[in-house]
């Protein structure tokens, strides 16, 4: 009897945990954008990182401590100026704790944490982000980025 109770409990845990692990097709597509852009970043391809991540639009916005950076070209310029010339490269980027919140069929917010490890630095840079994604002609792309 004890084995049967344990087996039923284990099966229930698997049944309830499985849906939490499965991503919808849209969530998987947004996660792929984040994974692919981190891969580009980690290879020092800052322009590729921006191209994979952001919607090519003058209304795409990246919020910084100094204020908003408006437009794809300005965002690309910001990243290029900040990271391309950094001694030792841009570091190793990863994201985790992703949460997806659909807003409509074509918009969603993704919350998560980032970690940026630089060679020789004892403490990585890390923080939280919220990204508004838009599903357009080029798939899911970021239209608003608030990373701190």
C-alpha angles and dihedrals in degrees: 000000000000091000091050092051091049091048093050091048091050092049091049091051091052092046093051095041097048097070091051090056096048118090124208116241091259093048090049090050092052091046088051089055089054093045094046093046091050088051090053090047092050090054091052093252099138094164089051090049091055094043092051094044110038136058110243096239138121088233097057107114136201114193115216132176087258093053139274123329107211126208137018094266093051091048091050090049091049093052093044093051094045102042115017095071097040112128108250093020131267095307130231117309127200136165130209144165091048118185122186124207117182115215098180136334089283103034135056140161121230118199122192151122129269131205124197117190120193123198110256096014115118094205122046122222110249141164147131132287141190118200129188109214125199124200106222140146091302094046126251113353134166115258097171126029124187108175123165 
